[in-house]
Amino acid sequence: MPKELNVPSRTLMTPGPVEAHPNVLKAMGSSILGQFDPNFLEIMDEVKEMIKKPFGTKNEQAFAVDGTSRSALEAALIALIDPGDKVLIPAFGRFAYLLGEICERAQAEVKFLEKDWESTFDQNDIIESIKDFQPKIVAMIHGETANGQMQALDKIGAYCQRNHIFLMVDMVATYGGVPIKVDDWGIDVAVAGTQKCVSVPSGMALITYNQRVKDVLDARYQKELGLGDDERSDDPIVSNYLDLSQLQRYWGKERINHHTEATSMVYALHEGLRVILNEGLNNVYVRHDKNNRALVAGIYAMGLEIYGEPTSKMPTVTPVKIPADIDGEKVRELLLNQFGVEIASSFGDLKGKIWRIGNMGYSSRHENVLHVLASLEGALSYYGANINKGEAIKAALDIYNKE
Ligand SMILES: Cc1ncc(COP(=O)(O)O)c(C=O)c1O
């Protein structure tokens, strides 16, 4: 007989997934509604409006794509790319290469503007590279979870707008955790995820785009045969499932028949967004900032080092250098198996060199910060690391108690 599912509870301090908010889990247990049930359509409309707020946009278009964050990244890029189009990708971490991978498969001519992963770009260097390469699209990452660095974006967007270049930004790891200004920064299309600062399980992605992008989509729209009143395009988007021109009409008043919506995930998203909007976005950002400072103070007080440039460190991710002579994976295993705490390793050259501690969404709570610091200290002491004992919690509490 198959055994009943028995899932252990965890303190999730990775850069995603994070702990789902209890209201989210409760909402997921609600009855299934048909995808065109007026009650469900109302929920979808509310979700559309709520998505816009953390993006800082008044765009007409904002909705969710079924699939993890990369589904909307792919949907956004393939909507704009025709074979041979030039895409510039400034890369200061692993996820920029994911964007490149998507663009290359869509037969774009991709140029990476590369640097080490320890800091972000000076925006002027990106603008110079745009002038040189003359791309149709600039695609980049706001918060690189691989190394915990966050790129300033305010100048690039303005330059792209003036020069009729599309700017696509992955805000998967910053949306709902740090202030984002899609409209003020001149971003044409932005993508976020659910499993990070929105405290919803993985499985959906959020997208918003402006009129310039909508014009491209409208020109490429192709209605599926068999639905009646055929509308064909000379240049349809290469994917059916990730076709934003159809998804827009599925979430919009046309309500065309596309996929069968993942209703429980839409409930979850509704609650995840409602919870952060009710808390107040500013309060949400202040909470993330304070927990970030407490975590960082605790890490330094323990005598550990943080990877990368401090001034551009993401508040939602802290990359901690693994001390010499310590096996980072053994520490992670001990944390998980004995303390019920999960932190993450990293990718590429950083694998085995840093741990990544998340500070996102419902996991961004002061008890979680104290728990991860205390258990990391315990695990490192157990493996004989040379750290300052008893200092980390004191440093974190100083921040919590004195502010
Ligand atoms: C910055 C960034 N972009 C994209 C992704 C891909 O997201 P997903 O795994 O939800 O497809 C991640 C995942 O961690 C990420 O951190």
The ligand as an SDF file (V2000), in Angstrom:
LIG
                    3D

 16 16  0  0  0  0  0  0  0  0999 V2000
   16.5910   35.6770  -11.1730 C   0  0  0  0  0  0  0  0  0  0  0  0
   15.9010   34.4280  -11.6000 C   0  0  0  0  0  0  0  0  0  0  0  0
   15.3940   34.3440  -12.8370 N   0  0  0  0  0  0  0  0  0  0  0  0
   14.7680   33.2380  -13.2750 C   0  0  0  0  0  0  0  0  0  0  0  0
   14.6100   32.1400  -12.4780 C   0  0  0  0  0  0  0  0  0  0  0  0
   13.9120   30.9240  -13.0020 C   0  0  0  0  0  0  0  0  0  0  0  0
   12.7570   30.7710  -12.2770 O   0  0  0  0  0  0  0  0  0  0  0  0
   11.8650   29.4440  -12.2820 P   0  0  0  0  0  0  0  0  0  0  0  0
   12.6690   28.3970  -11.6280 O   0  0  0  0  0  0  0  0  0  0  0  0
   10.6780   29.8620  -11.4590 O   0  0  0  0  0  0  0  0  0  0  0  0
   11.5100   29.1400  -13.6830 O   0  0  0  0  0  0  0  0  0  0  0  0
   15.1160   32.1830  -11.1810 C   0  0  0  0  0  0  0  0  0  0  0  0
   14.9890   31.0040  -10.2950 C   0  0  0  0  0  0  0  0  0  0  0  0
   15.4960   30.9110   -9.2280 O   0  0  0  0  0  0  0  0  0  0  0  0
   15.7660   33.3490  -10.7280 C   0  0  0  0  0  0  0  0  0  0  0  0
   16.2570   33.4460   -9.4910 O   0  0  0  0  0  0  0  0  0  0  0  0
  1  2  1  0
  2  3  1  0
  2 15  2  0
  3  4  2  0
  4  5  1  0
  5  6  1  0
  5 12  2  0
  6  7  1  0
  7  8  1  0
  8  9  2  0
  8 10  1  0
  8 11  1  0
 12 13  1  0
 12 15  1  0
 13 14  2  0
 15 16  1  0
M  END
$$$$
